[in-house]
Amino acid sequence: MSVIVKDLVKVFGEQKAVNQISFEAKKGEVLGFLGPNGAGKSTTMRMIGGFIPPTSGEISVCGINVLEDSLSSRAQIGYLPESNPLYFDMYVKEYLYFVASIHKIKNKKAKIAEVIEMTGLEREQGKLVGTLSKGYKQRVGLAQAMIHDPEVLILDEPTSGLDPNQLAEIRALIKRLGEEKTVIFSTHIMQEVEAICDRVVIINRGELVENEALSALHAKHQAGGLLQLQTTEALDQSILKGFKGVELIDQKGMNRYQLSFNSKDDLRASFMEYLISKEVGIIEYASREVPMEQIFQKLTQS
């Protein structure tokens, strides 16, 4: 395992920001690290990166104990924090040369050219960092995280501020990096989780609420999934609510309904029988996978 977190706790004064969380991140996977604002995501990422010490617990990066040898563990990590601190008065290429010097990279010129190409900064490399758009500043932050070819990438909201075209490019880059490195990736955009992540860790109020492969997570929370229903005529929703197990009804248009169930059992067949017994004329009756956004809300709203 590239990153192992065990029984991690962080207390600020009287507030327990992170409470006994444990998870592992493997080489060759993108781990989606999710949670609502204030859940403890950034605090956990900073502890893994060795920037703040945990109150208790253990962290290992590439076999190195972060508490015992923080400098060696940090050498294995490329970190893009949510705030993305940059030197605005430096030129892009100059800033990357500065970062490469800190990491004592030997062939700086070739490595800088490589990360500039990977992050699409060719046209911006001669500009002052402070004059760039937010999206290009994010690219510079990603370039500095990658420049020393780390084994582990910790990316906190890396696609913030990108336009749709940039989003597609950076998502593809992160996915590609995840094939050979360990990537811990934080985002609030659930479509990105579906597109990029192999596995998902979700925390809420500092506590671990889910740790699963993305496919297993969907299967676990499927419960018959969503049901797309179209009828021959408008229905009184009391008919739909009369079936025990219907949780939510969302009217999508003329005689079209999307329903979800509150049971772990697959109720589609029995619900069909119920509709027939009520003499409901059915045009469409089709399953839809529960989206990641709905799973996230279910796990983090209380």
MARMIRO-862610 format. One record per residue (C-alpha): residue number from 1; residue in three letters; x, y, z. Coordinates in Angstrom, 2 decimals, decimal comma. Layout:
N
{torgu=NUM	milum=ALA	px=X	py=Y	pz=Z}
...
This chain:
302
{torgu=1	milum=MET	px=0,00	py=0,00	pz=0,00}
{torgu=2	milum=SER	px=1,31	py=3,47	pz=-0,85}
{torgu=3	milum=VAL	px=-0,71	py=5,25	pz=1,86}
{torgu=4	milum=ILE	px=-1,98	py=3,66	pz=5,08}
{torgu=5	milum=VAL	px=-4,04	py=5,67	pz=7,57}
{torgu=6	milum=LYS	px=-4,89	py=3,96	pz=10,87}
{torgu=7	milum=ASP	px=-7,10	py=5,27	pz=13,70}
{torgu=8	milum=LEU	px=-6,35	py=8,88	pz=12,77}
{torgu=9	milum=VAL	px=-7,55	py=11,58	pz=15,19}
{torgu=10	milum=LYS	px=-7,12	py=15,35	pz=15,06}
{torgu=11	milum=VAL	px=-8,44	py=17,65	pz=17,80}
{torgu=12	milum=PHE	px=-8,42	py=21,44	pz=17,62}
{torgu=13	milum=GLY	px=-9,20	py=22,77	pz=21,10}
{torgu=14	milum=GLU	px=-12,53	py=21,19	pz=21,97}
{torgu=15	milum=GLN	px=-13,40	py=20,26	pz=18,38}
{torgu=16	milum=LYS	px=-12,62	py=16,79	pz=17,10}
{torgu=17	milum=ALA	px=-12,06	py=17,47	pz=13,39}
{torgu=18	milum=VAL	px=-11,08	py=13,88	pz=12,53}
{torgu=19	milum=ASN	px=-12,24	py=10,94	pz=14,61}
{torgu=20	milum=GLN	px=-10,66	py=7,47	pz=14,35}
{torgu=21	milum=ILE	px=-10,60	py=7,12	pz=10,56}
{torgu=22	milum=SER	px=-8,70	py=4,33	pz=8,82}
{torgu=23	milum=PHE	px=-8,23	py=3,63	pz=5,11}
{torgu=24	milum=GLU	px=-5,61	py=2,58	pz=2,56}
{torgu=25	milum=ALA	px=-4,71	py=3,91	pz=-0,89}
{torgu=26	milum=LYS	px=-3,04	py=1,59	pz=-3,39}
{torgu=27	milum=LYS	px=-0,64	py=2,26	pz=-6,20}
{torgu=28	milum=GLY	px=-2,41	py=2,30	pz=-9,55}
{torgu=29	milum=GLU	px=-5,72	py=3,67	pz=-8,29}
{torgu=30	milum=VAL	px=-7,50	py=6,99	pz=-7,93}
{torgu=31	milum=LEU	px=-9,07	py=7,24	pz=-4,49}
{torgu=32	milum=GLY	px=-11,95	py=9,69	pz=-4,25}
{torgu=33	milum=PHE	px=-11,81	py=11,34	pz=-0,82}
{torgu=34	milum=LEU	px=-15,24	py=12,88	pz=-0,30}
{torgu=35	milum=GLY	px=-17,27	py=14,68	pz=2,31}
{torgu=36	milum=PRO	px=-19,28	py=17,86	pz=2,85}
{torgu=37	milum=ASN	px=-17,60	py=21,14	pz=3,79}
{torgu=38	milum=GLY	px=-16,12	py=20,91	pz=7,28}
{torgu=39	milum=ALA	px=-16,05	py=17,10	pz=7,27}
{torgu=40	milum=GLY	px=-12,28	py=16,94	pz=7,85}
{torgu=41	milum=LYS	px=-11,05	py=16,17	pz=4,31}
{torgu=42	milum=SER	px=-8,44	py=18,92	pz=4,02}
{torgu=43	milum=THR	px=-7,27	py=18,32	pz=7,60}
{torgu=44	milum=THR	px=-6,72	py=14,63	pz=6,80}
{torgu=45	milum=MET	px=-4,86	py=15,47	pz=3,60}
{torgu=46	milum=ARG	px=-2,58	py=17,87	pz=5,46}
{torgu=47	milum=MET	px=-1,80	py=15,20	pz=8,05}
{torgu=48	milum=ILE	px=-0,95	py=12,66	pz=5,33}
{torgu=49	milum=GLY	px=1,28	py=15,29	pz=3,72}
{torgu=50	milum=GLY	px=3,09	py=15,87	pz=7,02}
{torgu=51	milum=PHE	px=2,06	py=19,52	pz=7,26}
{torgu=52	milum=ILE	px=0,17	py=19,19	pz=10,55}
{torgu=53	milum=PRO	px=0,63	py=16,45	pz=13,17}
{torgu=54	milum=PRO	px=-2,24	py=14,15	pz=14,17}
{torgu=55	milum=THR	px=-3,43	py=14,08	pz=17,77}
{torgu=56	milum=SER	px=-3,18	py=10,28	pz=17,59}
{torgu=57	milum=GLY	px=-3,07	py=7,50	pz=15,05}
{torgu=58	milum=GLU	px=-0,61	py=6,32	pz=12,40}
{torgu=59	milum=ILE	px=0,17	py=7,39	pz=8,82}
{torgu=60	milum=SER	px=2,49	py=5,56	pz=6,46}
{torgu=61	milum=VAL	px=3,49	py=6,82	pz=2,98}
{torgu=62	milum=CYS	px=5,38	py=4,36	pz=0,76}
{torgu=63	milum=GLY	px=6,42	py=2,46	pz=3,88}
{torgu=64	milum=ILE	px=7,68	py=5,59	pz=5,66}
{torgu=65	milum=ASN	px=6,15	py=6,59	pz=8,99}
{torgu=66	milum=VAL	px=5,08	py=10,23	pz=8,52}
{torgu=67	milum=LEU	px=5,50	py=11,07	pz=12,22}
{torgu=68	milum=GLU	px=8,99	py=9,56	pz=12,45}
{torgu=69	milum=ASP	px=10,43	py=10,81	pz=9,14}
{torgu=70	milum=SER	px=8,29	py=13,62	pz=7,76}
{torgu=71	milum=LEU	px=10,90	py=14,91	pz=5,28}
{torgu=72	milum=SER	px=11,37	py=11,51	pz=3,60}
{torgu=73	milum=SER	px=7,63	py=10,90	pz=3,38}
{torgu=74	milum=ARG	px=7,03	py=14,36	pz=1,92}
{torgu=75	milum=ALA	px=9,58	py=13,64	pz=-0,81}
{torgu=76	milum=GLN	px=7,22	py=10,89	pz=-2,02}
{torgu=77	milum=ILE	px=4,20	py=13,22	pz=-2,19}
{torgu=78	milum=GLY	px=2,99	py=15,78	pz=-4,68}
{torgu=79	milum=TYR	px=0,45	py=18,02	pz=-2,99}
{torgu=80	milum=LEU	px=-2,03	py=20,47	pz=-4,48}
{torgu=81	milum=PRO	px=-3,90	py=22,11	pz=-1,57}
{torgu=82	milum=GLU	px=-7,35	py=23,62	pz=-1,94}
{torgu=83	milum=SER	px=-5,97	py=27,15	pz=-1,48}
{torgu=84	milum=ASN	px=-3,23	py=26,56	pz=-4,12}
{torgu=85	milum=PRO	px=-0,62	py=29,03	pz=-2,78}
{torgu=86	milum=LEU	px=1,49	py=30,38	pz=-5,64}
{torgu=87	milum=TYR	px=4,07	py=33,14	pz=-6,06}
{torgu=88	milum=PHE	px=2,11	py=35,61	pz=-8,19}
{torgu=89	milum=ASP	px=5,14	py=37,80	pz=-8,98}
{torgu=90	milum=MET	px=7,05	py=34,95	pz=-10,62}
{torgu=91	milum=TYR	px=6,73	py=33,81	pz=-14,22}
{torgu=92	milum=VAL	px=5,25	py=30,32	pz=-14,71}
{torgu=93	milum=LYS	px=8,48	py=28,78	pz=-16,00}
{torgu=94	milum=GLU	px=10,51	py=30,64	pz=-13,35}
{torgu=95	milum=TYR	px=8,21	py=29,37	pz=-10,59}
{torgu=96	milum=LEU	px=8,49	py=25,77	pz=-11,79}
{torgu=97	milum=TYR	px=12,29	py=26,14	pz=-11,93}
{torgu=98	milum=PHE	px=12,18	py=27,34	pz=-8,31}
{torgu=99	milum=VAL	px=10,09	py=24,31	pz=-7,26}
{torgu=100	milum=ALA	px=12,37	py=21,94	pz=-9,20}
{torgu=101	milum=SER	px=15,39	py=23,42	pz=-7,37}
{torgu=102	milum=ILE	px=13,75	py=22,80	pz=-3,98}
{torgu=103	milum=HIS	px=13,30	py=19,14	pz=-4,97}
{torgu=104	milum=LYS	px=16,92	py=19,03	pz=-6,22}
{torgu=105	milum=ILE	px=15,90	py=17,76	pz=-9,65}
{torgu=106	milum=LYS	px=18,94	py=17,27	pz=-11,84}
{torgu=107	milum=ASN	px=17,59	py=17,76	pz=-15,35}
{torgu=108	milum=LYS	px=15,35	py=20,73	pz=-14,51}
{torgu=109	milum=LYS	px=14,90	py=22,00	pz=-18,07}
{torgu=110	milum=ALA	px=13,58	py=18,68	pz=-19,42}
{torgu=111	milum=LYS	px=11,34	py=18,04	pz=-16,41}
{torgu=112	milum=ILE	px=9,83	py=21,55	pz=-16,54}
{torgu=113	milum=ALA	px=9,12	py=21,14	pz=-20,27}
{torgu=114	milum=GLU	px=7,47	py=17,78	pz=-19,55}
{torgu=115	milum=VAL	px=5,06	py=19,03	pz=-16,87}
{torgu=116	milum=ILE	px=4,27	py=22,18	pz=-18,87}
{torgu=117	milum=GLU	px=3,20	py=19,97	pz=-21,79}
{torgu=118	milum=MET	px=1,26	py=17,57	pz=-19,53}
{torgu=119	milum=THR	px=-0,74	py=20,37	pz=-17,92}
{torgu=120	milum=GLY	px=-1,28	py=22,40	pz=-21,10}
{torgu=121	milum=LEU	px=0,71	py=25,46	pz=-20,00}
{torgu=122	milum=GLU	px=2,73	py=25,95	pz=-23,19}
{torgu=123	milum=ARG	px=1,12	py=29,30	pz=-24,08}
{torgu=124	milum=GLU	px=1,18	py=30,54	pz=-20,50}
{torgu=125	milum=GLN	px=4,74	py=29,63	pz=-19,47}
{torgu=126	milum=GLY	px=6,09	py=33,13	pz=-20,18}
{torgu=127	milum=LYS	px=3,38	py=34,93	pz=-18,19}
{torgu=128	milum=LEU	px=3,33	py=36,10	pz=-14,60}
{torgu=129	milum=VAL	px=1,46	py=33,62	pz=-12,40}
{torgu=130	milum=GLY	px=-0,64	py=36,46	pz=-10,95}
{torgu=131	milum=THR	px=-2,02	py=37,39	pz=-14,40}
{torgu=132	milum=LEU	px=-3,39	py=33,90	pz=-15,12}
{torgu=133	milum=SER	px=-7,03	py=32,89	pz=-14,89}
{torgu=134	milum=LYS	px=-8,08	py=30,70	pz=-11,97}
{torgu=135	milum=GLY	px=-8,13	py=27,65	pz=-14,24}
{torgu=136	milum=TYR	px=-4,55	py=28,17	pz=-15,39}
{torgu=137	milum=LYS	px=-3,41	py=28,85	pz=-11,83}
{torgu=138	milum=GLN	px=-4,84	py=25,43	pz=-10,97}
{torgu=139	milum=ARG	px=-2,76	py=23,95	pz=-13,80}
{torgu=140	milum=VAL	px=0,37	py=25,59	pz=-12,40}
{torgu=141	milum=GLY	px=-0,46	py=24,12	pz=-9,00}
{torgu=142	milum=LEU	px=-0,87	py=20,69	pz=-10,57}
{torgu=143	milum=ALA	px=2,43	py=21,08	pz=-12,44}
{torgu=144	milum=GLN	px=4,34	py=21,89	pz=-9,23}
{torgu=145	milum=ALA	px=2,79	py=18,85	pz=-7,54}
{torgu=146	milum=MET	px=3,96	py=16,57	pz=-10,36}
{torgu=147	milum=ILE	px=7,38	py=18,04	pz=-11,12}
{torgu=148	milum=HIS	px=9,44	py=15,74	pz=-8,86}
{torgu=149	milum=ASP	px=7,63	py=12,61	pz=-10,14}
{torgu=150	milum=PRO	px=6,19	py=11,62	pz=-6,74}
{torgu=151	milum=GLU	px=4,76	py=8,18	pz=-5,95}
{torgu=152	milum=VAL	px=1,69	py=9,75	pz=-4,28}
{torgu=153	milum=LEU	px=-0,41	py=12,68	pz=-5,50}
{torgu=154	milum=ILE	px=-2,76	py=14,42	pz=-3,07}
{torgu=155	milum=LEU	px=-5,10	py=16,71	pz=-4,99}
{torgu=156	milum=ASP	px=-7,57	py=18,83	pz=-3,01}
{torgu=157	milum=GLU	px=-10,23	py=20,23	pz=-5,39}
{torgu=158	milum=PRO	px=-7,82	py=20,25	pz=-8,39}
{torgu=159	milum=THR	px=-10,48	py=21,09	pz=-11,00}
{torgu=160	milum=SER	px=-11,83	py=24,18	pz=-9,23}
{torgu=161	milum=GLY	px=-12,22	py=27,05	pz=-11,68}
{torgu=162	milum=LEU	px=-11,66	py=25,07	pz=-14,87}
{torgu=163	milum=ASP	px=-13,89	py=25,53	pz=-17,90}
{torgu=164	milum=PRO	px=-15,56	py=22,43	pz=-19,46}
{torgu=165	milum=ASN	px=-12,74	py=21,87	pz=-21,98}
{torgu=166	milum=GLN	px=-10,06	py=22,21	pz=-19,30}
{torgu=167	milum=LEU	px=-12,07	py=19,89	pz=-17,04}
{torgu=168	milum=ALA	px=-11,99	py=17,13	pz=-19,63}
{torgu=169	milum=GLU	px=-8,23	py=17,52	pz=-20,14}
{torgu=170	milum=ILE	px=-7,32	py=17,56	pz=-16,44}
{torgu=171	milum=ARG	px=-9,66	py=14,66	pz=-15,64}
{torgu=172	milum=ALA	px=-8,00	py=12,61	pz=-18,37}
{torgu=173	milum=LEU	px=-4,57	py=13,55	pz=-16,98}
{torgu=174	milum=ILE	px=-5,52	py=12,55	pz=-13,41}
{torgu=175	milum=LYS	px=-6,97	py=9,26	pz=-14,67}
{torgu=176	milum=ARG	px=-3,75	py=8,58	pz=-16,60}
{torgu=177	milum=LEU	px=-1,57	py=9,42	pz=-13,58}
{torgu=178	milum=GLY	px=-3,69	py=7,08	pz=-11,47}
{torgu=179	milum=GLU	px=-2,62	py=4,13	pz=-13,60}
{torgu=180	milum=GLU	px=0,97	py=4,31	pz=-12,32}
{torgu=181	milum=LYS	px=0,77	py=6,36	pz=-9,12}
{torgu=182	milum=THR	px=-1,39	py=6,61	pz=-6,01}
{torgu=183	milum=VAL	px=-3,82	py=9,50	pz=-6,36}
{torgu=184	milum=ILE	px=-5,95	py=10,79	pz=-3,48}
{torgu=185	milum=PHE	px=-8,46	py=13,10	pz=-5,07}
{torgu=186	milum=SER	px=-10,95	py=15,39	pz=-3,33}
{torgu=187	milum=THR	px=-13,89	py=16,98	pz=-5,11}
{torgu=188	milum=HIS	px=-17,49	py=18,11	pz=-4,60}
{torgu=189	milum=ILE	px=-18,40	py=17,27	pz=-8,20}
{torgu=190	milum=MET	px=-19,92	py=13,81	pz=-8,20}
{torgu=191	milum=GLN	px=-19,65	py=13,44	pz=-11,98}
{torgu=192	milum=GLU	px=-15,88	py=13,62	pz=-11,53}
{torgu=193	milum=VAL	px=-16,02	py=10,78	pz=-9,02}
{torgu=194	milum=GLU	px=-17,87	py=8,63	pz=-11,57}
{torgu=195	milum=ALA	px=-15,43	py=9,58	pz=-14,33}
{torgu=196	milum=ILE	px=-12,12	py=9,32	pz=-12,48}
{torgu=197	milum=CYS	px=-12,21	py=7,32	pz=-9,25}
{torgu=198	milum=ASP	px=-11,62	py=3,61	pz=-8,74}
{torgu=199	milum=ARG	px=-12,51	py=3,67	pz=-5,05}
{torgu=200	milum=VAL	px=-14,27	py=6,07	pz=-2,70}
{torgu=201	milum=VAL	px=-13,75	py=7,07	pz=0,94}
{torgu=202	milum=ILE	px=-16,50	py=9,27	pz=2,38}
{torgu=203	milum=ILE	px=-16,21	py=11,05	pz=5,72}
{torgu=204	milum=ASN	px=-18,86	py=13,07	pz=7,54}
{torgu=205	milum=ARG	px=-18,28	py=15,18	pz=10,66}
{torgu=206	milum=GLY	px=-14,79	py=13,73	pz=10,94}
{torgu=207	milum=GLU	px=-15,92	py=10,11	pz=10,87}
{torgu=208	milum=LEU	px=-15,60	py=7,45	pz=8,17}
{torgu=209	milum=VAL	px=-19,01	py=6,55	pz=6,72}
{torgu=210	milum=GLU	px=-17,98	py=4,62	pz=3,57}
{torgu=211	milum=ASN	px=-14,91	py=2,94	pz=2,10}
{torgu=212	milum=GLU	px=-15,64	py=0,94	pz=-1,04}
{torgu=213	milum=ALA	px=-14,70	py=0,36	pz=-4,66}
{torgu=214	milum=LEU	px=-16,92	py=2,56	pz=-6,82}
{torgu=215	milum=SER	px=-18,68	py=-0,44	pz=-8,39}
{torgu=216	milum=ALA	px=-19,26	py=-2,04	pz=-4,98}
{torgu=217	milum=LEU	px=-20,58	py=1,26	pz=-3,60}
{torgu=218	milum=HIS	px=-23,19	py=1,46	pz=-6,35}
{torgu=219	milum=ALA	px=-24,20	py=-2,17	pz=-5,80}
{torgu=220	milum=LYS	px=-24,44	py=-1,63	pz=-2,05}
{torgu=221	milum=HIS	px=-26,74	py=1,37	pz=-2,35}
{torgu=222	milum=GLN	px=-28,69	py=0,23	pz=-5,38}
{torgu=223	milum=ALA	px=-31,70	py=-1,24	pz=-3,55}
{torgu=224	milum=GLY	px=-33,59	py=-1,65	pz=-6,83}
{torgu=225	milum=GLY	px=-32,16	py=1,63	pz=-8,03}
{torgu=226	milum=LEU	px=-34,28	py=4,39	pz=-9,44}
{torgu=227	milum=LEU	px=-37,36	py=3,52	pz=-11,42}
{torgu=228	milum=GLN	px=-38,40	py=5,51	pz=-14,48}
{torgu=229	milum=LEU	px=-42,16	py=5,25	pz=-14,97}
{torgu=230	milum=GLN	px=-44,36	py=6,67	pz=-17,74}
{torgu=231	milum=THR	px=-48,11	py=6,12	pz=-17,64}
{torgu=232	milum=THR	px=-50,89	py=6,51	pz=-20,16}
{torgu=233	milum=GLU	px=-52,56	py=9,18	pz=-18,05}
{torgu=234	milum=ALA	px=-51,77	py=11,40	pz=-15,08}
{torgu=235	milum=LEU	px=-51,76	py=9,60	pz=-11,73}
{torgu=236	milum=ASP	px=-52,82	py=10,71	pz=-8,31}
{torgu=237	milum=GLN	px=-49,49	py=10,36	pz=-6,47}
{torgu=238	milum=SER	px=-51,35	py=8,74	pz=-3,57}
{torgu=239	milum=ILE	px=-51,52	py=5,62	pz=-5,75}
{torgu=240	milum=LEU	px=-47,73	py=5,52	pz=-6,00}
{torgu=241	milum=LYS	px=-47,29	py=6,32	pz=-2,31}
{torgu=242	milum=GLY	px=-49,74	py=3,53	pz=-1,48}
{torgu=243	milum=PHE	px=-47,05	py=0,97	pz=-2,27}
{torgu=244	milum=LYS	px=-45,00	py=0,27	pz=0,84}
{torgu=245	milum=GLY	px=-41,37	py=0,92	pz=0,00}
{torgu=246	milum=VAL	px=-41,70	py=3,96	pz=-2,26}
{torgu=247	milum=GLU	px=-39,48	py=6,66	pz=-0,72}
{torgu=248	milum=LEU	px=-39,27	py=9,54	pz=-3,19}
{torgu=249	milum=ILE	px=-41,38	py=10,54	pz=-6,16}
{torgu=250	milum=ASP	px=-40,05	py=13,09	pz=-8,63}
{torgu=251	milum=GLN	px=-42,37	py=14,10	pz=-11,46}
{torgu=252	milum=LYS	px=-40,24	py=14,54	pz=-14,58}
{torgu=253	milum=GLY	px=-42,91	py=15,73	pz=-17,02}
{torgu=254	milum=MET	px=-46,26	py=14,79	pz=-18,47}
{torgu=255	milum=ASN	px=-47,17	py=11,42	pz=-16,94}
{torgu=256	milum=ARG	px=-43,49	py=10,69	pz=-16,20}
{torgu=257	milum=TYR	px=-42,21	py=9,81	pz=-12,72}
{torgu=258	milum=GLN	px=-38,90	py=8,87	pz=-11,16}
{torgu=259	milum=LEU	px=-39,19	py=6,80	pz=-7,98}
{torgu=260	milum=SER	px=-36,75	py=5,47	pz=-5,42}
{torgu=261	milum=PHE	px=-37,31	py=2,80	pz=-2,79}
{torgu=262	milum=ASN	px=-36,33	py=2,69	pz=0,88}
{torgu=263	milum=SER	px=-35,81	py=-1,08	pz=0,99}
{torgu=264	milum=LYS	px=-32,63	py=-3,08	pz=0,48}
{torgu=265	milum=ASP	px=-34,69	py=-5,63	pz=-1,46}
{torgu=266	milum=ASP	px=-35,41	py=-5,36	pz=-5,16}
{torgu=267	milum=LEU	px=-39,08	py=-4,29	pz=-5,25}
{torgu=268	milum=ARG	px=-39,44	py=-3,75	pz=-9,00}
{torgu=269	milum=ALA	px=-41,41	py=-6,92	pz=-9,74}
{torgu=270	milum=SER	px=-43,82	py=-6,51	pz=-6,81}
{torgu=271	milum=PHE	px=-44,28	py=-2,82	pz=-7,64}
{torgu=272	milum=MET	px=-45,20	py=-3,78	pz=-11,21}
{torgu=273	milum=GLU	px=-47,79	py=-6,22	pz=-9,87}
{torgu=274	milum=TYR	px=-49,14	py=-3,46	pz=-7,62}
{torgu=275	milum=LEU	px=-49,52	py=-1,04	pz=-10,55}
{torgu=276	milum=ILE	px=-51,33	py=-3,68	pz=-12,61}
{torgu=277	milum=SER	px=-53,67	py=-4,35	pz=-9,69}
{torgu=278	milum=LYS	px=-54,49	py=-0,62	pz=-9,65}
{torgu=279	milum=GLU	px=-55,16	py=-0,77	pz=-13,43}
{torgu=280	milum=VAL	px=-52,42	py=1,76	pz=-14,19}
{torgu=281	milum=GLY	px=-51,62	py=1,97	pz=-17,91}
{torgu=282	milum=ILE	px=-47,83	py=1,67	pz=-18,31}
{torgu=283	milum=ILE	px=-45,85	py=2,98	pz=-21,28}
{torgu=284	milum=GLU	px=-42,34	py=2,81	pz=-19,77}
{torgu=285	milum=TYR	px=-41,00	py=0,90	pz=-16,79}
{torgu=286	milum=ALA	px=-37,19	py=1,03	pz=-16,62}
{torgu=287	milum=SER	px=-34,45	py=0,91	pz=-13,98}
{torgu=288	milum=ARG	px=-31,90	py=3,67	pz=-13,55}
{torgu=289	milum=GLU	px=-28,70	py=3,41	pz=-11,52}
{torgu=290	milum=VAL	px=-28,67	py=5,47	pz=-8,32}
{torgu=291	milum=PRO	px=-26,35	py=8,43	pz=-9,08}
{torgu=292	milum=MET	px=-23,31	py=9,12	pz=-6,93}
{torgu=293	milum=GLU	px=-24,80	py=12,44	pz=-5,85}
{torgu=294	milum=GLN	px=-27,79	py=10,69	pz=-4,27}
{torgu=295	milum=ILE	px=-25,57	py=8,14	pz=-2,49}
{torgu=296	milum=PHE	px=-23,41	py=10,97	pz=-1,15}
{torgu=297	milum=GLN	px=-26,44	py=12,86	pz=0,15}
{torgu=298	milum=LYS	px=-27,83	py=9,76	pz=1,81}
{torgu=299	milum=LEU	px=-24,56	py=9,13	pz=3,65}
{torgu=300	milum=THR	px=-23,82	py=12,70	pz=4,71}
{torgu=301	milum=GLN	px=-27,19	py=14,27	pz=5,48}
{torgu=302	milum=SER	px=-28,61	py=13,75	pz=8,94}
